[in-house]
Amino acid sequence: MKEKFEPNIIGFLCNWCSYAGADLAGTSRIQYPPNLKAIRVMCSGRVNPIFVINALQQGADGVLIGGCHPGDCHYERGNYLARRRMAVLKKLLEYTGIDPRRVRMTWVSASEGKKFAEVVKEVTEDIRELGPMQHFRRENKW
Amino acid sequence: MKIGVYICQCGINIAATVDVEKVVEYAKTLQNVAVSRFYKYMCSDPGQELIKKDIKELKLDRVVVASCSPRMHEPTFRAVLEEMGMNPYYFEMVNIREQCSWVHIDKDKATAKAMYMIAGAVARATYLEPLEKKEVSVIPRALVVGGGISGIQAALEIAEKGFQVYLVERNPSIGGRMAQLDKTFPTLDCSACILTPKMVDAARHPNIELFTYSEIESVDGYIGNFKVKIKKKPRYVDIEKCVGCGACAEACRLHARIPNEFDMSIGKRSAIYVPFPQAVPLKYTVDPNNCLTLKTGKCGDHALCVEACGERDAINFNQKEKIVEVEVGTIVVATGYDLFDPVEKPEYGYEKFDNVITGLEFERIVSASGPTEGHIEINGKEPKKVVFIQCVGSRDKESNEYCSRVCCMYTAKQAHMVKDKIPDADLIVYYTDVRAFGKGFEEFYNRVQDEGVIYRRRELDDPIEVKKNGNKVVVKAKGHPDVDADLVVLATAIIPKKDSKEFSRILNINQSADGFLLEAHPKLRPVDTFTDGIFLAGCCQSPKDIPDAVAQASGAAVRASEPLAAGKVFVEAISAVIDEDLCSGCRVCEELCVYSALEFDEKDKIMKVNDVMCKGCGSCASACPTGAITMRHYDVKQILAQIGGLIR
């Protein structure tokens, strides 16, 4: 059964580096698994931990946050803020019984199409290993 | 709410891996979708017309286009909405090409992913808000960084269009690498003869202000309104008073004793110097690392240069570094390149043996204004057997994988120069592939072969070794007989400027994987960067020869002049908004903003946003404990809705 599980992964990619890196993977026709679906944000610093929690609640099995390399942030230090927030979030997830490995932060520059594909492959395999997310499922209502 | 969804086949780029018709049918089932269609090329005129017709006839509220990356065509489709009287931010783009059809093979899986992506976009589109683009005025001046041929060309062209230009060069003179070259390939015109008039033009142009011996300290602001701090290093010479007579250099106690960097340290200069006789500006500079007065506080019983300068009194050892602040609308980066250091490849024997030199060192030796006045000599003797080795530090996965582009032709030119000056010399070129791709290149390569230069092919992986053999060196290459050579010239690769990383951070632009500065699009925006208002020219972007560098510089000059001529630009409307009722005045966001766009209002005890300062990163919104900060276009509801669509 485990081999057949296809995880649902949400990727928050910053406009300047990781999203551009993902585009480059496309232009270079580098293949990777289709499990990750990207959301473009201006900066990884825009990724509120609520987004990640909400993605898991809505049924995502894993979340990837992609930012510029340390020091390369288009907004100087948004990626550092994201890194700290995700570190705290992982502790919270662990506390609530959710495997923190479901959330991963990565640095992919605009010229790293190959790296982007590799990261997606890794994340997909890691989440596949962890199995489906089964906690706190609920729908958004407002 | 009526949403129109348009799926692009992109010829077969998308249609080959995504079942477009199936996706169209699926989109029709999504909430609020009024119409869903596909077309061969949505970006084409008929494709755009299709959308326009629906907007008009069906009175659409939102438009979703699933095609290529929004980094490519988002502006195209936003313009379609604008033309139809809709707010352009009612548009959402789905990247089913770069991030779907091009990266997956399995058609079922790719089709399913495209459906999810579209569902996410449709859900998000429902919550899109209208935004107004911010119009800002443009300071009608430009900054050009780097005074080599690219920077000079860009500065002259912007100046000719009637705008003021600050041209900043870190060395004491403009001219750059081209000034160091002897002849240029394939036409063999003298490099200095064609460059120096341009240097003089740049210096004399009423619209160009030169900042030599200066560096960029910091760049703040955005397109139209950059604030730049320029660090003027102390020359210890008052350039208003110096007339460039050179009496000081003649008098210097260290006259002709300090290696001249301009001559690749083969020639010697004084501690007060101009790098080369045609320097612009022709003003002397004191080298603080060697000048006795500056280093030890004492130069014999008195400084001889000061005495020689006499009544002009141009030398001032108390000069201090100065920071000058300028404001410009656009920036052209033309910072040039460094050369691969062959010490990293010990097999070539560079620095171990005097007979092994680099291509640029050869240029200085063969140049009539160089240290040997153009006589090709090594240890005082004319070489009779000369070996050229190409691809030193390029096309090599251990050092630089890329082709350095100019080495094949400069080697051919240098071989010609040896033949010209020493007709009885034997010349051998070890090449891996001769890349004679430019105008007149192949013809020149043939000419050099006809002159008797022997070309020997080596495989890239076959190492060449250079070993000592008495006064000569022996060159050992696999598959070829050993050669006893008097002189070996290494064609060292163009590499990114050593401080490219630091500099790219000052400007907030990107580097590509090889370390050169990254253009916004490899084909269609080769002179733009991802940062609006900053453009690239010359070898800072990739290795290129002089005509290519000049062409790119002209392109960059045009691009940089456009906003200056328009007088105003539209900047991104994405920015933070604060809900005054929700803001508790905790000031957590204040510290997070690197642009000082958030200010605490002492009267109302809440935070206020400065729209123009805000760049829309969203760092503050993610930290706001009460959720008072909304990011326009990346609002919580929009993002959560998109997540819902992506994993429904």
Interface residues (C-beta under 8 A of the other chain):
Chain A: N8 I10 N15 W16 C17 Y19 A20 A22 D23 A25 G26 T27 R29 I30 Q31 Y32 P34 K37 A38 I39 R40 V41 M42 C43 G45 R46 V47 N48 P49 I50 F51 N54 A55 Q58 G59 A60 G71 D72 H74 Y75 E76 R77 G78 L81 A82 R85 S109 A110 S111 E112 A117 E139 N140 W142
Chain B: S69 P70 R71 N95 R97 E98 Q99 C100 W102 V103 H104 I105 D106 K109 A110 A112 K113 Y116 M117 G120 R505 N508 N510 Q511 S512 A513 L518 F530 T531 I574 L592 V594 K615 G616 C617 G618 S619 A621 S622 A623 M631 Y634 V636 K637 I639 L640 A641 Q642 I643 G644 L646 I647
